[in-house]
Amino acid sequence: MKAIAHYFHNAVEIATTKGMGRGCFLVNLLMSAEIPTPELQQAVELNVTFIKNFFYEHLDHARLDGQLPQTISILEGVDVLFGATIGVFALARMKATPLMIQEFVNNNFRGLFSTKDF
C-alpha cells in the first residue's frame, strides 16, 4: 500500500504544481474523443496497461497483508485507482484547488481501503 500512496502523493504534487493546469498528456489523450495516430494509441494502451499492472501488483500484496478487504476484488480496486488517476489530472485541468484534488484522492483511498487518508 505504501507504493500506491507514494504514487498518489506524486500525482497530486504534479497536478498541483504551477503550470500543470492542462493536466497530463496521457489523461488528456484518454479524455479526447479520438487519439490522433495509431502510434499514440499504442503508447496510450501501453501506459494504461503499465499503470493498471502496477496497481494490480500492489493491491495483490495489500490483500495478502490484510490491508485490502476481501469484499473488494483486486480488479475493482484497479479500476478505482485508475479512475482516481484520471480524476486527479482532470481536476488539475479544471484548475481545481490543491485541497480539492487532495480530498478527491483521499475519498477514493478511504473508500477502497476503509482507512484514513493516504
Sequence and secondary structure as in RCSB ss.txt:
>XXXX:A:sequence
MKAIAHYFHNAVEIATTKGMGRGCFLVNLLMSAEIPTPELQQAVELNVTFIKNFFYEHLDHARLDGQLPQTISIL
EGVDVLFGATIGVFALARMKATPLMIQEFVNNNFRGLFSTKDF
>XXXX:A:secstr
 HHHHHHHHHHHHHHTSTT TT  HHHHHHHSSS SSHHHHHHHHHHHHHHHHHHHHHHHHHHHTT S TTS HH
HHHHHHHHHHHHHHHHHHTT  HHHHHHHHHHHHHHHHSSS  
